[in-house]
Amino acid sequence: MSFSALVLLGALTGLQGVASIAGTEVQLAEGDAHYRIDTATLTVTGITPGGPVPLMSAVETVGAVSMLETSSASASWQWPETGLAFLVRIEHENLVLQVTSDEPSELDLPLASPAAAEWALPDGQGMILPAGHADLAGCRTGTGALSYPAWAYLTAAHSGAYALLDGLQAEICWPEDAAGAVRLHYTFAPDAPALELALSAGPADPLAAARLYRERLQIRDGLITFADKQPATAPLERLFGAPHAYVWGDGRSPAFLDDLAAAGIERILLAYEADGWDEALRPAYLAAADAAGWLAGPYESFANAQPSGEADTVTADWGDLFPAGCITGEDGARHTGFAGRGCELSSEALRRREGAPNVASRYAGHASAGARHVFLDVDAFGSFYADHHPDHPMDRVRDRQNRLERMRSAIEDHDLVLGSEHVGGWAHGVTHYSHGGNSANLDAIWPLLRQRERFGGYWPEDRPRRYFQPAELTDTETEALFSPARRLPLFEAVFHDAMISTDRWEFGLAKFPALAPRRFALALLYGTPTLWHLDRRELARVAPQLRAAETAFREVHGTDAPAAMTGFEWLSDDRLVQRTSFADGLTVTANFSGEVRDGLAPDCVRAERDGESQIVCPPN
């Protein structure tokens, strides 16, 4: 039966879904969704009104195909020689491919990779790069390196989008050459025996990957928005519309809070490191910040352990958990901690610890001192470990579950607003904000941070140069990290109504003075607050800009829980005039071109809602 006859059959019979098999090819159709799948090679093509859209290319020959069953809009088969079983079905007009393995194995899937395509991927916030671009090449894990496991390619005519149910065992690899194939590599393990990949074909849409992933979350009731979170955490409303700031030195004094109030700051999140506090003064500081309506709380980390009494930070002193709680490799060696300090602390060892210090005692201490939020480093990023220590063994799945449980505990057991570093989609339901979530192109960040003479180190302790020393970026670095034409709000398009995203703490708005106007406009376009590093001297210098940033954000986005981002488009051929849209009717247009466009000066935005329009420009 030809495909046209198949579609006609569906129309004549009124069937919602039809399936047919010709040789090794399966054809599925339901509503407006039509797909061809070759069961022997896993070649997949979506059929759209604009023509065929390739989604997967042929794998190497794997031997015989054993067909099992076909039904309305689904089919299943096996590759007996490999131990792999396959099921395809149409769900909400997307094709869903499930692969299971009866033993530990690996599967390498070549995706359709048109040489003329651009790839959109949530590397941090998100970026779009042409096939073969140097910053695109390489492998990215489905958790961590990608903020969520979905991606898409765009041509002038169409897009092909991909979304994994779980990215833990997956790696997506882009070739150095535009002629090479993008490949999805999946490792089947006893605790992860199944791969589920959704595929979608449609018109060219820069948000195709985000739309597919958000829809897949909603289908499974897996999207936890602020509407779901807000009743559980009393001070959460203070997060909305608030700039974020780390305070240092005399920024942790009552006089600083007086300065902040005098500057007219109505909402702000204040974060601090726990080291160096006069413990007798901290409760009064936190009480004063709370009375002012601000969110104040500490940096915390459960990732590092050092010898008790010798640790270089209070967050790394876990009593006798060093070395007893260190992650241990198969060779019996301890995992060294970040920057060679101590060891990686096993989440399973910490979970099993009953006495203080433990997770509960740390949270309780912060809450009893008056903290209303905690920034928990590393936990929500997406790097997971196996631990082979006989007293606290765990696999990566258990490590992820431990992290979810201890983040959830901050909210449910201690009434704290919780943030973390580069929060991945897998952790969005147990966190409220992400420091680094608005950064893009993670691989371009780390080489820059290693240049301490140029970028600054962690000293002096009360005013680290890394955060206070202005820096200039080369044109190449600026393009890689902050080019509006190659960035996409892919994280916001999924999680804007569920998470607050800012830049990394090293990338406060004042860090790169030459780029501050562009970044100011980009934050308003995406609806992401600005981030600062403050003490009394710095506040005196930047108070007008901080106040302007808070006021501008309030005027454009308000101070209610954020609405979902519903659209993003380029309005100029050079992609330097852009527009976002939101579920509450707001549209924001930004001009990054360096010249006046459509009545907008450079780095200014136009916000429109309910027939009213206003233009907001960066402060001087």
Number of C-alpha atoms within 10 A of each C-alpha: 10 10 17 9 10 17 21 12 14 18 13 9 9 10 14 13 20 22 23 21 17 10 9 15 17 21 24 29 27 23 15 13 21 25 29 24 22 19 26 21 19 22 20 24 23 23 19 16 8 10 11 16 21 21 27 24 20 16 15 12 8 12 12 14 16 15 16 12 10 19 13 16 23 24 24 20 19 21 17 13 10 15 13 17 20 21 19 23 25 23 15 15 17 22 27 21 20 17 19 17 22 14 13 13 15 14 17 15 21 22 22 22 24 18 15 15 21 23 26 29 33 27 27 28 27 27 25 23 20 19 26 20 15 13 16 24 17 14 16 18 21 25 24 24 23 28 27 32 31 29 26 28 28 25 17 11 12 20 26 29 27 24 26 22 18 18 24 22 21 22 21 24 18 23 19 17 13 19 13 16 21 25 20 19 18 21 18 20 15 11 12 16 16 22 21 17 19 22 25 25 26 21 17 16 23 25 26 27 30 30 20 22 24 17 17 20 15 11 12 8 9 14 21 19 20 22 12 11 17 15 10 16 19 14 18 21 17 20 23 21 30 27 24 26 21 23 24 21 18 16 24 25 19 17 13 21 20 14 16 22 14 10 16 14 20 17 24 25 22 26 22 21 18 17 14 13 13 11 11 9 12 18 17 15 21 23 17 17 25 16 10 17 15 22 27 26 27 19 18 21 20 23 20 23 30 26 17 16 12 10 16 14 16 18 19 26 21 23 16 13 21 19 18 17 26 29 27 24 14 10 7 11 12 21 18 17 17 11 7 9 14 22 24 25 28 28 29 23 20 21 17 12 14 11 9 11 15 19 20 17 13 16 22 18 12 20 19 11 17 20 26 29 29 26 25 22 18 17 26 27 23 26 16 20 20 18 28 18 20 8 12 19 17 21 14 16 15 18 21 21 14 19 22 19 13 21 22 18 18 25 22 14 14 19 20 29 29 23 26 26 23 30 32 27 23 22 22 22 19 25 27 27 22 25 24 23 27 25 22 26 24 20 16 15 17 10 9 13 15 12 11 12 10 16 20 19 17 12 11 10 12 14 20 16 18 22 24 19 15 17 15 14 15 8 9 10 14 14 14 20 19 17 19 21 18 19 25 25 27 32 28 25 27 25 23 24 20 24 27 28 30 26 27 18 19 19 20 24 21 22 21 17 13 13 15 17 19 21 23 23 26 27 18 27 27 26 26 26 25 27 27 24 26 26 21 21 11 16 20 14 12 15 19 14 16 26 19 18 25 21 20 21 25 18 14 24 25 14 16 12 22 24 20 18 25 19 17 23 16 16 14 12 7 10 15 21 23 20 20 22 23 22 13 14 13 20 23 25 25 31 29 27 19 11 12 13 15 8 11 20 18 21 24 23 27 21 22 17 15 9 7 8 13 12 17 20 20 18 14 7
